[in-house]
Amino acid sequence: MIPDEILDLPVVELAAKLDGGTLTSLALTEGYLARIERRQDLNAFITVTTERAIAEAKEADAARASGKRGVLLGMPYALKDLIDTAGIRTTWGTRALQQRMPAADADVQARLRAAGGVLLGKLSMTELANAFGNGLPTANHNGACRNPWNTKWWAGGSSSGSGAAVAAGLCAFALGSETWGSIDCPAAFCGVTGYRPTYDLISRHGVMTVAYTLDKVGVLARDARDVAPVLEALRQGELEPARAPSRIALVETKGKTLGPAYNDAWTRATETIKSLGSVVETIVLEADPKRLGAILTILLAERDVALESFTRAHAYTLYDREPWDAKAKWMADAGFSAVDYVKAARLRAIVQREWQERFAKYDVVVGAGRADPPILADKKLPDDDYGVSFGRVMTDGNLAGLPGVTIPMGFTPERFPLSLHAVASPYDDRVLLAFAEAFQARTEFHRKRPATG
């Protein structure tokens, strides 16, 4: 049996072992499959593709033996269960679509397969990517997806299984999706690196739609270095060259009720950032509720079109127990009109222009991550379920289509992970990842692992 410490290695180090002949894809794949079986308590997977994974691992080992190379060749990964996989059920995390069987792969899956990746299975997610709201983590396939750091805690959402599986070492990396925080949240709660690309840099063809102009497919990994090879396999557009950021802005967090554990971790993180060799300045971003209203208006209006079969029929049976009549009422009471949507789109243009001006001065802007206390997996979500840290930088980043990265920066005394969130200019994804890699080269938080169970 492959040692646990091997399964916990980042992609770049696993690839070196595969290329060096000290590890085979088959052994690595069987190791992950065994750990998946052992950690069913996390409820991280909806479908495990055991036979296919073993076959693909053997193919990858044969290809490597013939001289083929590639970081992703033979690398085991998993997909959020809203990414289509030909002949493998893709449920969108809902009771209503348990037998949905796509005829074709999503573009991202086709690219990973072409790169020689090994698909381990499909990952848990909040029902319909939380498109209709969900007050209970347990309103989920087989119950709540649990946090590897403490199974009493929720793993976050909507890419719940992606965060939990990566943190628990059930796969080398995972794909998730984000409309407004759905990569950031599980990455933060589970203490892993979560990358959201520039809007439309990675194809969403064959991926469930929540909001046409907000959805992104991204990567969750244990190490920021692992994102680059996955990005290179998936991107469908050109990027600015990789370089270290020369100027970094830190968003002032003074006055926020983040709590002493977070404040201490943030202070240490800022000192680390100041040691990177970049010019570092502090900026203030004033609270602006209109931005929250804008992203919510765009999200809900586009959701009603993308998921019209659900919103009009009201006949589907969901894990969420809220009656469709009640959902219909709060959707109707929201009263979004074409005028509201246009106003929100105009505000988005203003936000995009503001950030364009900001990036004329700074390469990377770093802000507070999520500072919420752990959310219990078996309890109703708090009314403000993302707390004070459902933050400005991440919200603006999604609204403006900016690349973003969530990275670990510490723990509470109870060993709950703490994170920061950084953004860069559109198509400066490589610069953003260079910042994340430099930060992690000077810290050890991303190397900490929960108990393997």
Secondary structure as UniProt FT lines:
FT   HELIX           4..7
FT   HELIX           11..20
FT   HELIX           25..38
FT   HELIX           40..42
FT   STRAND          45..48
FT   HELIX           50..65
FT   TURN            66..67
FT   TURN            71..74
FT   STRAND          76..80
FT   TURN            81..82
FT   TURN            86..87
FT   TURN            92..93
FT   HELIX           95..97
FT   TURN            98..99
FT   HELIX           107..114
FT   TURN            115..116
FT   STRAND          118..123
FT   HELIX           127..130
FT   TURN            131..132
FT   TURN            137..138
FT   TURN            141..142
FT   STRAND          146..147
FT   TURN            148..149
FT   STRAND          150..154
FT   HELIX           160..167
FT   TURN            168..169
FT   STRAND          173..178
FT   TURN            182..183
FT   HELIX           184..190
FT   STRAND          193..196
FT   TURN            199..200
FT   TURN            205..206
FT   TURN            212..214
FT   STRAND          216..221
FT   HELIX           224..226
FT   HELIX           227..234
FT   STRAND          247..251
FT   TURN            254..255
FT   HELIX           260..274
FT   STRAND          279..283
FT   HELIX           289..306
FT   HELIX           308..313
FT   HELIX           324..334
FT   HELIX           338..359
FT   TURN            360..361
FT   STRAND          364..368
FT   TURN            377..378
FT   TURN            385..386
FT   HELIX           387..389
FT   HELIX           392..400
FT   STRAND          404..411
FT   TURN            413..414
FT   STRAND          417..424
FT   TURN            426..427
FT   HELIX           429..441
FT   HELIX           445..447
//
